[in-house]
């Protein structure tokens, strides 16, 4: 890991690092109310220090309503961009209308370049 390491042991925060004008937090696995604590801490910490926060969602396999609520709360605190969401996340965002509120990008590079 090149940045703030996941100290909670649930392993959902894969990496966290400065990139271009913002801060990237890479998460993995299934994100629900039981596994969300370390990601919430990492994203809130990044939002406190950076105007642009990118969630690298490449390795996220599942997200539930508590994950979605976290993203919507964070969206109000900072410029949040979601990079490379998989099919399940895109479906969640589309079904809830969150895709009209959240900024979704095909890759971290695209999110940084916008």
Gaussian input, Z-matrix of N, CA and C with variables (Angstrom, degrees):
# hf/3-21g

backbone

0 1
 N
 C     1     B1
 C     2     B2     1     A1
 N     3     B3     2     A2     1     D1
 C     4     B4     3     A3     2     D2
 C     5     B5     4     A4     3     D3
 N     6     B6     5     A5     4     D4
 C     7     B7     6     A6     5     D5
 C     8     B8     7     A7     6     D6
 N     9     B9     8     A8     7     D7
 C    10    B10     9     A9     8     D8
 C    11    B11    10    A10     9     D9
 N    12    B12    11    A11    10    D10
 C    13    B13    12    A12    11    D11
 C    14    B14    13    A13    12    D12
 N    15    B15    14    A14    13    D13
 C    16    B16    15    A15    14    D14
 C    17    B17    16    A16    15    D15
 N    18    B18    17    A17    16    D16
 C    19    B19    18    A18    17    D17
 C    20    B20    19    A19    18    D18
 N    21    B21    20    A20    19    D19
 C    22    B22    21    A21    20    D20
 C    23    B23    22    A22    21    D21
 N    24    B24    23    A23    22    D22
 C    25    B25    24    A24    23    D23
 C    26    B26    25    A25    24    D24
 N    27    B27    26    A26    25    D25
 C    28    B28    27    A27    26    D26
 C    29    B29    28    A28    27    D27
 N    30    B30    29    A29    28    D28
 C    31    B31    30    A30    29    D29
 C    32    B32    31    A31    30    D30
 N    33    B33    32    A32    31    D31
 C    34    B34    33    A33    32    D32
 C    35    B35    34    A34    33    D33
 N    36    B36    35    A35    34    D34
 C    37    B37    36    A36    35    D35
 C    38    B38    37    A37    36    D36
 N    39    B39    38    A38    37    D37
 C    40    B40    39    A39    38    D38
 C    41    B41    40    A40    39    D39
 N    42    B42    41    A41    40    D40
 C    43    B43    42    A42    41    D41
 C    44    B44    43    A43    42    D42
 N    45    B45    44    A44    43    D43
 C    46    B46    45    A45    44    D44
 C    47    B47    46    A46    45    D45
 N    48    B48    47    A47    46    D46
 C    49    B49    48    A48    47    D47
 C    50    B50    49    A49    48    D48
 N    51    B51    50    A50    49    D49
 C    52    B52    51    A51    50    D50
 C    53    B53    52    A52    51    D51
 N    54    B54    53    A53    52    D52
 C    55    B55    54    A54    53    D53
 C    56    B56    55    A55    54    D54
 N    57    B57    56    A56    55    D55
 C    58    B58    57    A57    56    D56
 C    59    B59    58    A58    57    D57
 N    60    B60    59    A59    58    D58
 C    61    B61    60    A60    59    D59
 C    62    B62    61    A61    60    D60
 N    63    B63    62    A62    61    D61
 C    64    B64    63    A63    62    D62
 C    65    B65    64    A64    63    D63
 N    66    B66    65    A65    64    D64
 C    67    B67    66    A66    65    D65
 C    68    B68    67    A67    66    D66
 N    69    B69    68    A68    67    D67
 C    70    B70    69    A69    68    D68
 C    71    B71    70    A70    69    D69
 N    72    B72    71    A71    70    D70
 C    73    B73    72    A72    71    D71
 C    74    B74    73    A73    72    D72
 N    75    B75    74    A74    73    D73
 C    76    B76    75    A75    74    D74
 C    77    B77    76    A76    75    D75
 N    78    B78    77    A77    76    D76
 C    79    B79    78    A78    77    D77
 C    80    B80    79    A79    78    D78
 N    81    B81    80    A80    79    D79
 C    82    B82    81    A81    80    D80
 C    83    B83    82    A82    81    D81
 N    84    B84    83    A83    82    D82
 C    85    B85    84    A84    83    D83
 C    86    B86    85    A85    84    D84
 N    87    B87    86    A86    85    D85
 C    88    B88    87    A87    86    D86
 C    89    B89    88    A88    87    D87
 N    90    B90    89    A89    88    D88
 C    91    B91    90    A90    89    D89
 C    92    B92    91    A91    90    D90
 N    93    B93    92    A92    91    D91
 C    94    B94    93    A93    92    D92
 C    95    B95    94    A94    93    D93
 N    96    B96    95    A95    94    D94
 C    97    B97    96    A96    95    D95
 C    98    B98    97    A97    96    D96
 N    99    B99    98    A98    97    D97
 C   100   B100    99    A99    98    D98
 C   101   B101   100   A100    99    D99
 N   102   B102   101   A101   100   D100
 C   103   B103   102   A102   101   D101
 C   104   B104   103   A103   102   D102
 N   105   B105   104   A104   103   D103
 C   106   B106   105   A105   104   D104
 C   107   B107   106   A106   105   D105
 N   108   B108   107   A107   106   D106
 C   109   B109   108   A108   107   D107
 C   110   B110   109   A109   108   D108
 N   111   B111   110   A110   109   D109
 C   112   B112   111   A111   110   D110
 C   113   B113   112   A112   111   D111
 N   114   B114   113   A113   112   D112
 C   115   B115   114   A114   113   D113
 C   116   B116   115   A115   114   D114
 N   117   B117   116   A116   115   D115
 C   118   B118   117   A117   116   D116
 C   119   B119   118   A118   117   D117
 N   120   B120   119   A119   118   D118
 C   121   B121   120   A120   119   D119
 C   122   B122   121   A121   120   D120
 N   123   B123   122   A122   121   D121
 C   124   B124   123   A123   122   D122
 C   125   B125   124   A124   123   D123
 N   126   B126   125   A125   124   D124
 C   127   B127   126   A126   125   D125
 C   128   B128   127   A127   126   D126
 N   129   B129   128   A128   127   D127
 C   130   B130   129   A129   128   D128
 C   131   B131   130   A130   129   D129
 N   132   B132   131   A131   130   D130
 C   133   B133   132   A132   131   D131
 C   134   B134   133   A133   132   D132
 N   135   B135   134   A134   133   D133
 C   136   B136   135   A135   134   D134
 C   137   B137   136   A136   135   D135
 N   138   B138   137   A137   136   D136
 C   139   B139   138   A138   137   D137
 C   140   B140   139   A139   138   D138
 N   141   B141   140   A140   139   D139
 C   142   B142   141   A141   140   D140
 C   143   B143   142   A142   141   D141
 N   144   B144   143   A143   142   D142
 C   145   B145   144   A144   143   D143
 C   146   B146   145   A145   144   D144
 N   147   B147   146   A146   145   D145
 C   148   B148   147   A147   146   D146
 C   149   B149   148   A148   147   D147
 N   150   B150   149   A149   148   D148
 C   151   B151   150   A150   149   D149
 C   152   B152   151   A151   150   D150
 N   153   B153   152   A152   151   D151
 C   154   B154   153   A153   152   D152
 C   155   B155   154   A154   153   D153
 N   156   B156   155   A155   154   D154
 C   157   B157   156   A156   155   D155
 C   158   B158   157   A157   156   D156
 N   159   B159   158   A158   157   D157
 C   160   B160   159   A159   158   D158
 C   161   B161   160   A160   159   D159
 N   162   B162   161   A161   160   D160
 C   163   B163   162   A162   161   D161
 C   164   B164   163   A163   162   D162
 N   165   B165   164   A164   163   D163
 C   166   B166   165   A165   164   D164
 C   167   B167   166   A166   165   D165
 N   168   B168   167   A167   166   D166
 C   169   B169   168   A168   167   D167
 C   170   B170   169   A169   168   D168
 N   171   B171   170   A170   169   D169
 C   172   B172   171   A171   170   D170
 C   173   B173   172   A172   171   D171
 N   174   B174   173   A173   172   D172
 C   175   B175   174   A174   173   D173
 C   176   B176   175   A175   174   D174
 N   177   B177   176   A176   175   D175
 C   178   B178   177   A177   176   D176
 C   179   B179   178   A178   177   D177
 N   180   B180   179   A179   178   D178
 C   181   B181   180   A180   179   D179
 C   182   B182   181   A181   180   D180
 N   183   B183   182   A182   181   D181
 C   184   B184   183   A183   182   D182
 C   185   B185   184   A184   183   D183
 N   186   B186   185   A185   184   D184
 C   187   B187   186   A186   185   D185
 C   188   B188   187   A187   186   D186
 N   189   B189   188   A188   187   D187
 C   190   B190   189   A189   188   D188
 C   191   B191   190   A190   189   D189
 N   192   B192   191   A191   190   D190
 C   193   B193   192   A192   191   D191
 C   194   B194   193   A193   192   D192
 N   195   B195   194   A194   193   D193
 C   196   B196   195   A195   194   D194
 C   197   B197   196   A196   195   D195
 N   198   B198   197   A197   196   D196
 C   199   B199   198   A198   197   D197
 C   200   B200   199   A199   198   D198
 N   201   B201   200   A200   199   D199
 C   202   B202   201   A201   200   D200
 C   203   B203   202   A202   201   D201
 N   204   B204   203   A203   202   D202
 C   205   B205   204   A204   203   D203
 C   206   B206   205   A205   204   D204
 N   207   B207   206   A206   205   D205
 C   208   B208   207   A207   206   D206
 C   209   B209   208   A208   207   D207
 N   210   B210   209   A209   208   D208
 C   211   B211   210   A210   209   D209
 C   212   B212   211   A211   210   D210
 N   213   B213   212   A212   211   D211
 C   214   B214   213   A213   212   D212
 C   215   B215   214   A214   213   D213
 N   216   B216   215   A215   214   D214
 C   217   B217   216   A216   215   D215
 C   218   B218   217   A217   216   D216
 N   219   B219   218   A218   217   D217
 C   220   B220   219   A219   218   D218
 C   221   B221   220   A220   219   D219
 N   222   B222   221   A221   220   D220
 C   223   B223   222   A222   221   D221
 C   224   B224   223   A223   222   D222
 N   225   B225   224   A224   223   D223
 C   226   B226   225   A225   224   D224
 C   227   B227   226   A226   225   D225
 N   228   B228   227   A227   226   D226
 C   229   B229   228   A228   227   D227
 C   230   B230   229   A229   228   D228
 N   231   B231   230   A230   229   D229
 C   232   B232   231   A231   230   D230
 C   233   B233   232   A232   231   D231
 N   234   B234   233   A233   232   D232
 C   235   B235   234   A234   233   D233
 C   236   B236   235   A235   234   D234
 N   237   B237   236   A236   235   D235
 C   238   B238   237   A237   236   D236
 C   239   B239   238   A238   237   D237
 N   240   B240   239   A239   238   D238
 C   241   B241   240   A240   239   D239
 C   242   B242   241   A241   240   D240
 N   243   B243   242   A242   241   D241
 C   244   B244   243   A243   242   D242
 C   245   B245   244   A244   243   D243
 N   246   B246   245   A245   244   D244
 C   247   B247   246   A246   245   D245
 C   248   B248   247   A247   246   D246
 N   249   B249   248   A248   247   D247
 C   250   B250   249   A249   248   D248
 C   251   B251   250   A250   249   D249
 N   252   B252   251   A251   250   D250
 C   253   B253   252   A252   251   D251
 C   254   B254   253   A253   252   D252
 N   255   B255   254   A254   253   D253
 C   256   B256   255   A255   254   D254
 C   257   B257   256   A256   255   D255
 N   258   B258   257   A257   256   D256
 C   259   B259   258   A258   257   D257
 C   260   B260   259   A259   258   D258
 N   261   B261   260   A260   259   D259
 C   262   B262   261   A261   260   D260
 C   263   B263   262   A262   261   D261
 N   264   B264   263   A263   262   D262
 C   265   B265   264   A264   263   D263
 C   266   B266   265   A265   264   D264
 N   267   B267   266   A266   265   D265
 C   268   B268   267   A267   266   D266
 C   269   B269   268   A268   267   D267
 N   270   B270   269   A269   268   D268
 C   271   B271   270   A270   269   D269
 C   272   B272   271   A271   270   D270
 N   273   B273   272   A272   271   D271
 C   274   B274   273   A273   272   D272
 C   275   B275   274   A274   273   D273
 N   276   B276   275   A275   274   D274
 C   277   B277   276   A276   275   D275
 C   278   B278   277   A277   276   D276
 N   279   B279   278   A278   277   D277
 C   280   B280   279   A279   278   D278
 C   281   B281   280   A280   279   D279
 N   282   B282   281   A281   280   D280
 C   283   B283   282   A282   281   D281
 C   284   B284   283   A283   282   D282
 N   285   B285   284   A284   283   D283
 C   286   B286   285   A285   284   D284
 C   287   B287   286   A286   285   D285
 N   288   B288   287   A287   286   D286
 C   289   B289   288   A288   287   D287
 C   290   B290   289   A289   288   D288
 N   291   B291   290   A290   289   D289
 C   292   B292   291   A291   290   D290
 C   293   B293   292   A292   291   D291
 N   294   B294   293   A293   292   D292
 C   295   B295   294   A294   293   D293
 C   296   B296   295   A295   294   D294
 N   297   B297   296   A296   295   D295
 C   298   B298   297   A297   296   D296
 C   299   B299   298   A298   297   D297
 N   300   B300   299   A299   298   D298
 C   301   B301   300   A300   299   D299
 C   302   B302   301   A301   300   D300
 N   303   B303   302   A302   301   D301
 C   304   B304   303   A303   302   D302
 C   305   B305   304   A304   303   D303
 N   306   B306   305   A305   304   D304
 C   307   B307   306   A306   305   D305
 C   308   B308   307   A307   306   D306
 N   309   B309   308   A308   307   D307
 C   310   B310   309   A309   308   D308
 C   311   B311   310   A310   309   D309
 N   312   B312   311   A311   310   D310
 C   313   B313   312   A312   311   D311
 C   314   B314   313   A313   312   D312
 N   315   B315   314   A314   313   D313
 C   316   B316   315   A315   314   D314
 C   317   B317   316   A316   315   D315
 N   318   B318   317   A317   316   D316
 C   319   B319   318   A318   317   D317
 C   320   B320   319   A319   318   D318
 N   321   B321   320   A320   319   D319
 C   322   B322   321   A321   320   D320
 C   323   B323   322   A322   321   D321
 N   324   B324   323   A323   322   D322
 C   325   B325   324   A324   323   D323
 C   326   B326   325   A325   324   D324
 N   327   B327   326   A326   325   D325
 C   328   B328   327   A327   326   D326
 C   329   B329   328   A328   327   D327
 N   330   B330   329   A329   328   D328
 C   331   B331   330   A330   329   D329
 C   332   B332   331   A331   330   D330
 N   333   B333   332   A332   331   D331
 C   334   B334   333   A333   332   D332
 C   335   B335   334   A334   333   D333
 N   336   B336   335   A335   334   D334
 C   337   B337   336   A336   335   D335
 C   338   B338   337   A337   336   D336
 N   339   B339   338   A338   337   D337
 C   340   B340   339   A339   338   D338
 C   341   B341   340   A340   339   D339

   B1=1.4428
   B2=1.5218
   B3=1.3160
   B4=1.4546
   B5=1.5138
   B6=1.3301
   B7=1.4602
   B8=1.5051
   B9=1.3288
   B10=1.4590
   B11=1.5203
   B12=1.2982
   B13=1.4591
   B14=1.5167
   B15=1.3159
   B16=1.4535
   B17=1.5252
   B18=1.3233
   B19=1.4638
   B20=1.5259
   B21=1.3291
   B22=1.4501
   B23=1.5176
   B24=1.3131
   B25=1.4468
   B26=1.5140
   B27=1.3307
   B28=1.4544
   B29=1.5192
   B30=1.3342
   B31=1.4466
   B32=1.5124
   B33=1.3370
   B34=1.4572
   B35=1.5278
   B36=1.3266
   B37=1.4647
   B38=1.5152
   B39=1.3283
   B40=1.4529
   B41=1.5225
   B42=1.3461
   B43=1.4576
   B44=1.5173
   B45=1.3270
   B46=1.4500
   B47=1.5202
   B48=1.3589
   B49=1.4643
   B50=1.5320
   B51=1.3294
   B52=1.4583
   B53=1.5222
   B54=1.3357
   B55=1.4626
   B56=1.5217
   B57=1.3129
   B58=1.4623
   B59=1.5154
   B60=1.3359
   B61=1.4596
   B62=1.5302
   B63=1.3196
   B64=1.4615
   B65=1.5112
   B66=1.3236
   B67=1.4627
   B68=1.5166
   B69=1.3169
   B70=1.4603
   B71=1.5244
   B72=1.3126
   B73=1.4578
   B74=1.5223
   B75=1.3254
   B76=1.4650
   B77=1.5269
   B78=1.3307
   B79=1.4621
   B80=1.5212
   B81=1.3401
   B82=1.4624
   B83=1.5236
   B84=1.3114
   B85=1.4564
   B86=1.5160
   B87=1.3215
   B88=1.4609
   B89=1.5181
   B90=1.3356
   B91=1.4561
   B92=1.5241
   B93=1.3359
   B94=1.4567
   B95=1.5169
   B96=1.3189
   B97=1.4598
   B98=1.5304
   B99=1.3163
   B100=1.4640
   B101=1.5313
   B102=1.3296
   B103=1.4679
   B104=1.5246
   B105=1.3207
   B106=1.4547
   B107=1.5271
   B108=1.3189
   B109=1.4697
   B110=1.5282
   B111=1.3187
   B112=1.4619
   B113=1.5230
   B114=1.3406
   B115=1.4585
   B116=1.5277
   B117=1.3169
   B118=1.4651
   B119=1.5278
   B120=1.3164
   B121=1.4642
   B122=1.5312
   B123=1.3233
   B124=1.4665
   B125=1.5289
   B126=1.3327
   B127=1.4646
   B128=1.5245
   B129=1.3274
   B130=1.4613
   B131=1.5209
   B132=1.3126
   B133=1.4643
   B134=1.5251
   B135=1.3159
   B136=1.4619
   B137=1.5232
   B138=1.3311
   B139=1.4688
   B140=1.5253
   B141=1.3282
   B142=1.4708
   B143=1.5188
   B144=1.3228
   B145=1.4675
   B146=1.5236
   B147=1.3333
   B148=1.4666
   B149=1.5283
   B150=1.3268
   B151=1.4741
   B152=1.5199
   B153=1.3272
   B154=1.4561
   B155=1.5282
   B156=1.3285
   B157=1.4646
   B158=1.5246
   B159=1.3228
   B160=1.4650
   B161=1.5266
   B162=1.3175
   B163=1.4623
   B164=1.5152
   B165=1.3299
   B166=1.4630
   B167=1.5280
   B168=1.3270
   B169=1.4642
   B170=1.5327
   B171=1.3161
   B172=1.4621
   B173=1.5280
   B174=1.3344
   B175=1.4707
   B176=1.5260
   B177=1.3343
   B178=1.4677
   B179=1.5208
   B180=1.3276
   B181=1.4588
   B182=1.5248
   B183=1.3441
   B184=1.4545
   B185=1.5133
   B186=1.3178
   B187=1.4554
   B188=1.5091
   B189=1.3334
   B190=1.4636
   B191=1.5282
   B192=1.3151
   B193=1.4633
   B194=1.5243
   B195=1.3183
   B196=1.4659
   B197=1.5312
   B198=1.3157
   B199=1.4615
   B200=1.5280
   B201=1.3193
   B202=1.4610
   B203=1.5285
   B204=1.3222
   B205=1.4681
   B206=1.5201
   B207=1.3291
   B208=1.4548
   B209=1.5246
   B210=1.3117
   B211=1.4628
   B212=1.5226
   B213=1.3140
   B214=1.4666
   B215=1.5292
   B216=1.3242
   B217=1.4849
   B218=1.5211
   B219=1.3148
   B220=1.4632
   B221=1.5241
   B222=1.3129
   B223=1.4654
   B224=1.5342
   B225=1.3318
   B226=1.4642
   B227=1.5275
   B228=1.3237
   B229=1.4682
   B230=1.5182
   B231=1.3211
   B232=1.4626
   B233=1.5245
   B234=1.3134
   B235=1.4695
   B236=1.5255
   B237=1.3233
   B238=1.4630
   B239=1.5116
   B240=1.3203
   B241=1.4706
   B242=1.5198
   B243=1.3283
   B244=1.4668
   B245=1.5261
   B246=1.3278
   B247=1.4660
   B248=1.5248
   B249=1.3166
   B250=1.4611
   B251=1.5278
   B252=1.3467
   B253=1.4637
   B254=1.5308
   B255=1.3197
   B256=1.4599
   B257=1.5183
   B258=1.3036
   B259=1.4639
   B260=1.5342
   B261=1.3326
   B262=1.4717
   B263=1.5222
   B264=1.3147
   B265=1.4663
   B266=1.5226
   B267=1.3192
   B268=1.4668
   B269=1.5360
   B270=1.3240
   B271=1.4663
   B272=1.5358
   B273=1.3367
   B274=1.4669
   B275=1.5251
   B276=1.3300
   B277=1.4591
   B278=1.5286
   B279=1.3262
   B280=1.4652
   B281=1.5336
   B282=1.3277
   B283=1.4651
   B284=1.5190
   B285=1.3216
   B286=1.4632
   B287=1.5238
   B288=1.3247
   B289=1.4570
   B290=1.5172
   B291=1.3150
   B292=1.4702
   B293=1.5275
   B294=1.3411
   B295=1.4677
   B296=1.5284
   B297=1.3286
   B298=1.4622
   B299=1.5254
   B300=1.3301
   B301=1.4681
   B302=1.5266
   B303=1.3152
   B304=1.4610
   B305=1.5214
   B306=1.3303
   B307=1.4666
   B308=1.5265
   B309=1.3340
   B310=1.4627
   B311=1.5269
   B312=1.3311
   B313=1.4666
   B314=1.5176
   B315=1.3445
   B316=1.4622
   B317=1.5298
   B318=1.3480
   B319=1.4670
   B320=1.5301
   B321=1.3306
   B322=1.4611
   B323=1.5365
   B324=1.3265
   B325=1.4608
   B326=1.5177
   B327=1.3273
   B328=1.4641
   B329=1.5302
   B330=1.3200
   B331=1.4646
   B332=1.5187
   B333=1.3308
   B334=1.4687
   B335=1.5292
   B336=1.3217
   B337=1.4404
   B338=1.5084
   B339=1.3219
   B340=1.4715
   B341=1.4996
   A1=109.15
   A2=114.11
   A3=117.65
   A4=112.82
   A5=118.28
   A6=119.72
   A7=111.07
   A8=115.17
   A9=121.15
   A10=108.81
   A11=116.45
   A12=119.95
   A13=111.75
   A14=115.85
   A15=122.70
   A16=108.61
   A17=116.10
   A18=119.87
   A19=112.50
   A20=116.97
   A21=119.80
   A22=113.05
   A23=117.14
   A24=119.61
   A25=114.75
   A26=118.84
   A27=118.22
   A28=111.14
   A29=117.21
   A30=121.42
   A31=116.77
   A32=119.81
   A33=118.94
   A34=112.56
   A35=117.98
   A36=119.88
   A37=107.26
   A38=114.81
   A39=121.29
   A40=111.87
   A41=116.06
   A42=121.28
   A43=108.37
   A44=115.21
   A45=121.86
   A46=106.58
   A47=117.08
   A48=118.51
   A49=111.45
   A50=115.09
   A51=121.58
   A52=109.12
   A53=115.58
   A54=120.73
   A55=108.01
   A56=115.50
   A57=119.42
   A58=110.93
   A59=116.79
   A60=120.50
   A61=114.44
   A62=118.04
   A63=118.70
   A64=114.62
   A65=114.12
   A66=123.40
   A67=108.32
   A68=117.19
   A69=122.88
   A70=109.30
   A71=115.78
   A72=122.52
   A73=106.11
   A74=116.53
   A75=121.85
   A76=108.28
   A77=115.69
   A78=120.80
   A79=109.19
   A80=115.61
   A81=119.77
   A82=110.08
   A83=113.57
   A84=120.20
   A85=114.17
   A86=114.12
   A87=122.41
   A88=109.38
   A89=115.60
   A90=121.20
   A91=110.14
   A92=114.44
   A93=121.29
   A94=107.53
   A95=116.98
   A96=119.71
   A97=113.20
   A98=118.26
   A99=120.95
   A100=113.36
   A101=117.82
   A102=120.09
   A103=113.50
   A104=117.43
   A105=121.88
   A106=115.56
   A107=119.36
   A108=122.15
   A109=113.97
   A110=118.27
   A111=119.25
   A112=111.81
   A113=117.19
   A114=119.75
   A115=110.09
   A116=117.01
   A117=120.63
   A118=110.43
   A119=116.25
   A120=120.67
   A121=111.29
   A122=116.82
   A123=120.73
   A124=111.65
   A125=117.03
   A126=120.23
   A127=111.91
   A128=117.12
   A129=119.78
   A130=111.65
   A131=117.07
   A132=121.41
   A133=110.51
   A134=117.09
   A135=121.25
   A136=110.55
   A137=117.48
   A138=121.44
   A139=111.67
   A140=116.62
   A141=120.49
   A142=111.60
   A143=117.44
   A144=121.46
   A145=114.82
   A146=118.11
   A147=120.74
   A148=110.66
   A149=115.31
   A150=119.79
   A151=111.36
   A152=117.80
   A153=122.29
   A154=109.32
   A155=115.81
   A156=121.67
   A157=107.29
   A158=115.34
   A159=121.49
   A160=108.45
   A161=115.66
   A162=120.83
   A163=107.25
   A164=116.17
   A165=121.63
   A166=106.66
   A167=115.32
   A168=121.62
   A169=112.59
   A170=117.05
   A171=121.71
   A172=112.70
   A173=117.07
   A174=121.13
   A175=113.57
   A176=117.74
   A177=120.49
   A178=108.26
   A179=116.19
   A180=120.84
   A181=113.03
   A182=117.22
   A183=121.11
   A184=109.41
   A185=116.06
   A186=121.73
   A187=109.02
   A188=117.06
   A189=120.16
   A190=110.33
   A191=116.98
   A192=121.07
   A193=112.39
   A194=119.07
   A195=119.98
   A196=110.09
   A197=117.89
   A198=122.41
   A199=109.99
   A200=116.65
   A201=121.13
   A202=110.75
   A203=117.33
   A204=120.73
   A205=111.72
   A206=117.66
   A207=121.34
   A208=110.34
   A209=117.60
   A210=121.01
   A211=111.50
   A212=117.31
   A213=120.29
   A214=111.36
   A215=117.38
   A216=120.35
   A217=110.22
   A218=116.32
   A219=120.93
   A220=110.99
   A221=116.70
   A222=122.30
   A223=111.03
   A224=116.72
   A225=120.51
   A226=112.13
   A227=118.20
   A228=122.02
   A229=113.99
   A230=117.31
   A231=121.33
   A232=109.03
   A233=116.30
   A234=120.50
   A235=106.86
   A236=116.42
   A237=122.41
   A238=108.86
   A239=115.52
   A240=121.56
   A241=108.25
   A242=115.44
   A243=121.59
   A244=107.20
   A245=116.51
   A246=121.58
   A247=110.77
   A248=115.32
   A249=124.47
   A250=114.69
   A251=117.86
   A252=117.42
   A253=110.13
   A254=115.94
   A255=121.53
   A256=111.42
   A257=115.19
   A258=121.82
   A259=112.05
   A260=118.19
   A261=120.27
   A262=110.57
   A263=117.78
   A264=120.14
   A265=111.09
   A266=117.88
   A267=119.90
   A268=110.37
   A269=116.68
   A270=120.93
   A271=110.07
   A272=117.64
   A273=122.00
   A274=110.20
   A275=116.92
   A276=120.68
   A277=111.18
   A278=117.46
   A279=121.37
   A280=111.30
   A281=117.32
   A282=121.19
   A283=112.74
   A284=116.66
   A285=120.63
   A286=112.74
   A287=116.73
   A288=120.06
   A289=113.23
   A290=116.90
   A291=120.30
   A292=111.66
   A293=116.67
   A294=119.00
   A295=111.84
   A296=117.43
   A297=120.19
   A298=111.97
   A299=116.37
   A300=121.99
   A301=111.07
   A302=116.65
   A303=121.77
   A304=110.72
   A305=116.06
   A306=122.02
   A307=108.88
   A308=116.13
   A309=122.05
   A310=109.70
   A311=115.94
   A312=122.63
   A313=109.10
   A314=117.19
   A315=120.17
   A316=114.27
   A317=117.93
   A318=120.33
   A319=109.88
   A320=115.49
   A321=120.63
   A322=109.43
   A323=116.32
   A324=119.85
   A325=111.08
   A326=117.36
   A327=120.86
   A328=110.93
   A329=116.97
   A330=121.18
   A331=111.14
   A332=116.69
   A333=120.72
   A334=111.44
   A335=116.65
   A336=121.24
   A337=115.26
   A338=117.82
   A339=120.61
   A340=113.25
   D1=141.72
   D2=-176.85
   D3=-101.21
   D4=-11.19
   D5=-175.45
   D6=-128.90
   D7=-137.65
   D8=-179.14
   D9=-72.56
   D10=116.62
   D11=-176.20
   D12=-80.72
   D13=153.78
   D14=177.60
   D15=-74.02
   D16=110.92
   D17=-177.99
   D18=-97.86
   D19=0.67
   D20=-176.47
   D21=-88.29
   D22=-15.31
   D23=175.87
   D24=82.59
   D25=-3.82
   D26=178.70
   D27=-83.26
   D28=-12.33
   D29=170.31
   D30=73.57
   D31=12.82
   D32=-178.24
   D33=-82.86
   D34=-23.39
   D35=175.43
   D36=-91.05
   D37=111.21
   D38=-175.75
   D39=-83.53
   D40=-38.99
   D41=-177.68
   D42=-164.48
   D43=162.63
   D44=179.83
   D45=-154.25
   D46=124.85
   D47=-172.53
   D48=-159.46
   D49=156.24
   D50=174.40
   D51=-75.17
   D52=140.68
   D53=178.21
   D54=-152.07
   D55=121.63
   D56=178.57
   D57=52.59
   D58=-127.78
   D59=-176.62
   D60=-85.18
   D61=4.61
   D62=-174.20
   D63=-143.86
   D64=-160.65
   D65=-178.31
   D66=-127.47
   D67=131.39
   D68=-179.49
   D69=-105.53
   D70=132.83
   D71=172.05
   D72=-118.71
   D73=119.29
   D74=178.88
   D75=-101.01
   D76=126.85
   D77=-179.57
   D78=-119.34
   D79=162.98
   D80=-179.92
   D81=-147.41
   D82=161.22
   D83=172.83
   D84=84.48
   D85=-157.22
   D86=-178.49
   D87=-94.08
   D88=126.07
   D89=-177.12
   D90=-113.08
   D91=111.02
   D92=177.50
   D93=-143.02
   D94=-175.16
   D95=-174.96
   D96=-59.51
   D97=-24.22
   D98=-179.33
   D99=-83.29
   D100=-19.84
   D101=-175.44
   D102=-118.18
   D103=2.30
   D104=-168.83
   D105=-83.08
   D106=-16.10
   D107=-169.75
   D108=-56.12
   D109=-48.34
   D110=-176.53
   D111=-69.97
   D112=-34.39
   D113=176.78
   D114=-67.70
   D115=-42.38
   D116=178.40
   D117=-59.95
   D118=-43.50
   D119=178.33
   D120=-62.90
   D121=-45.02
   D122=-179.24
   D123=-64.58
   D124=-42.45
   D125=-179.49
   D126=-69.86
   D127=-42.54
   D128=178.25
   D129=-63.94
   D130=-40.88
   D131=177.11
   D132=-61.98
   D133=-43.57
   D134=178.49
   D135=-63.88
   D136=-41.78
   D137=-179.55
   D138=-65.40
   D139=-31.68
   D140=177.71
   D141=-67.09
   D142=-29.00
   D143=-173.36
   D144=-108.51
   D145=-15.16
   D146=-173.06
   D147=-134.83
   D148=142.31
   D149=178.14
   D150=-78.43
   D151=-21.77
   D152=178.99
   D153=-123.06
   D154=124.15
   D155=177.29
   D156=-125.08
   D157=129.95
   D158=178.71
   D159=-114.76
   D160=125.46
   D161=173.14
   D162=-95.01
   D163=114.16
   D164=175.09
   D165=-81.54
   D166=104.81
   D167=-174.63
   D168=-97.48
   D169=12.20
   D170=-176.75
   D171=-50.42
   D172=-43.11
   D173=-173.40
   D174=-102.37
   D175=11.69
   D176=176.23
   D177=-81.98
   D178=123.01
   D179=-176.92
   D180=-97.89
   D181=-18.40
   D182=-178.39
   D183=-159.70
   D184=141.62
   D185=172.59
   D186=-140.39
   D187=137.18
   D188=-179.97
   D189=-108.07
   D190=-167.32
   D191=-176.63
   D192=-65.13
   D193=-31.76
   D194=178.21
   D195=-68.26
   D196=-36.12
   D197=174.56
   D198=-64.65
   D199=-45.99
   D200=178.73
   D201=-60.93
   D202=-43.99
   D203=178.15
   D204=-60.58
   D205=-39.62
   D206=176.18
   D207=-59.20
   D208=-46.76
   D209=-179.45
   D210=-62.96
   D211=-41.50
   D212=-179.72
   D213=-67.73
   D214=-37.80
   D215=175.47
   D216=-63.94
   D217=-45.57
   D218=-178.31
   D219=-65.34
   D220=-35.60
   D221=178.31
   D222=-56.68
   D223=-31.54
   D224=179.19
   D225=-78.79
   D226=-17.56
   D227=-176.57
   D228=-94.43
   D229=-27.35
   D230=-173.28
   D231=-155.50
   D232=172.22
   D233=172.17
   D234=-77.21
   D235=103.65
   D236=-178.52
   D237=-102.19
   D238=130.82
   D239=174.89
   D240=-125.27
   D241=133.89
   D242=179.76
   D243=-102.35
   D244=119.91
   D245=-177.81
   D246=-104.38
   D247=133.35
   D248=171.65
   D249=56.55
   D250=48.76
   D251=176.25
   D252=-69.48
   D253=139.46
   D254=178.72
   D255=-76.50
   D256=-178.93
   D257=-176.13
   D258=-58.42
   D259=-44.65
   D260=-178.16
   D261=-62.38
   D262=-43.11
   D263=179.78
   D264=-68.44
   D265=-42.03
   D266=177.97
   D267=-60.16
   D268=-39.31
   D269=178.10
   D270=-65.48
   D271=-44.47
   D272=177.51
   D273=-58.44
   D274=-47.14
   D275=-178.96
   D276=-64.51
   D277=-40.07
   D278=-179.10
   D279=-68.76
   D280=-44.93
   D281=-178.16
   D282=-64.24
   D283=-31.99
   D284=-177.29
   D285=-95.08
   D286=-7.64
   D287=-176.30
   D288=81.44
   D289=2.41
   D290=-179.43
   D291=-65.43
   D292=-22.17
   D293=179.31
   D294=-68.21
   D295=-13.43
   D296=175.23
   D297=-90.01
   D298=-10.80
   D299=-178.85
   D300=-107.73
   D301=-46.35
   D302=-178.19
   D303=-81.07
   D304=151.19
   D305=178.02
   D306=-95.03
   D307=113.40
   D308=-176.81
   D309=-108.41
   D310=138.90
   D311=-177.79
   D312=-134.79
   D313=150.39
   D314=-178.66
   D315=-70.85
   D316=-21.03
   D317=-179.32
   D318=-154.81
   D319=166.41
   D320=175.87
   D321=-62.01
   D322=-40.55
   D323=-179.55
   D324=-60.94
   D325=-42.38
   D326=177.45
   D327=-64.06
   D328=-40.99
   D329=179.78
   D330=-64.16
   D331=-37.29
   D332=178.88
   D333=-71.91
   D334=-31.57
   D335=-174.38
   D336=-81.45
   D337=-11.11
   D338=-175.61
   D339=-84.86

